[in-house]
Amino acid sequence: MTTWQSSTPVTVAQRFQQVRQQTLALCAGLSAEDLLVQSMPDASPGKWHLAHTSWFFEQFVLGRDPAYRPRDPAWLYLFNSYYQSVGPMHARPQRGLLSRPSLDEVWAYRQYIDEAVGELLIGDDDPELAALVELGLQHEQQHQELLLTDIKHAFWCNPLQPAYRGAIAASTGPTPVPLRFVDGREGIIEIGHRGEGFAFDNETPRHRTLLQPHALANRLVTNAEYLAFVHEGGYREPGLWLSDGWATVQGEGWQHPIYWQADLASEFTLAGVRALDPHEPVCHISYFEAEAFARWAGARLPTEAEWESAAQGVKAGGNLLDKQRYQPRASSDGDGITQLYGDVWEWTASPYVSYPGFRPLPGSLGEYNGKFMCGQWVLRGGSCVTPRDHIRASYRNFFPPHARWQFAGLRLGQDR
Ligand SMILES: [Fe+2]
């Protein structure tokens, strides 16, 4: 098991070192071949994640100096993701073709960026620099999660179905607390980033919104509950599905969550194939599947405002990346609403759109979030592969409704 640094850094420079080192720790045990494979257009090779997160600092931090010369101008093209305003980029579905530069060259690139940014931070208390570095670190933490979700998909595609880490606890989780609904707040409330600490632009501005009478489930939906949906013909009943969802079920031949085996008794995890734990939260489902399950259960998905109102004042904790479990875990304790943070990202009923008064970051970094506000759905709360100091009540993740390779599940909500 790798060493996970859990101490709280006190300076930007220390935090920079810690987050960058954590990315390397996640790669421990992965071969050069593991880090090159790209299993589908939506996923990226580990090597590309390693280089792209370094590119982000080169482009947006080191590149602020007009005299700065890039380490290799061709790499600005290779490792740009989607920032059209800084230049063209290599096609995303073909990132797995980049056998050059070699992995060793990418490690050296990371080292080069670490030293250059580290030097910049020595004795520099420029708040704008600190904010840019923090954005780069939050970006890197997003890619830490993607690195794991993408290697999980790649390993699942390999007939050997290898383990990323073999030390995940056996699938004998505790019995979950009985499902019950807890009344939420109603009336006018405020959501969005309050102003202390880091937030992405899409979490702003804080604003008023109206909550109708509603209740949220006290825990996440479990594998056993989802298995009942499968056994009772959930994937064969078009009346349960949105039209686009049913078309996807038909077109893709979906019959169960992506990593469940056909026997419905085992699943692929980052520890390899193991028995399906009925008590663990169901994971790796699309918005379409979450929505259909909720309808089958006589409930609905919570809105993001309902979720955030429940999470306000709750400290981020639980089964997050620092636990090194890499797998959701059953909720066995706690009154009120549990599992808000960690385990699985929770699909919400809310489309990913801008908040009233939203202003993207100035310049090229305005492309980070705002331009994706079309055709995607909001997920809340983080997962078992989300870094603990990366998640908060106002955090808005987003994916298209068919995406199921992320650690995503659901909590039920209902009208009152
Ligand atoms: Fe990125």
Boltz pocket constraint, residues with backbone or C-beta under 6 A from the ligand:
constraints:
  - pocket:
      binder: B
      contacts: [[A, 52], [A, 81], [A, 139], [A, 143]]
      max_distance: 6.0
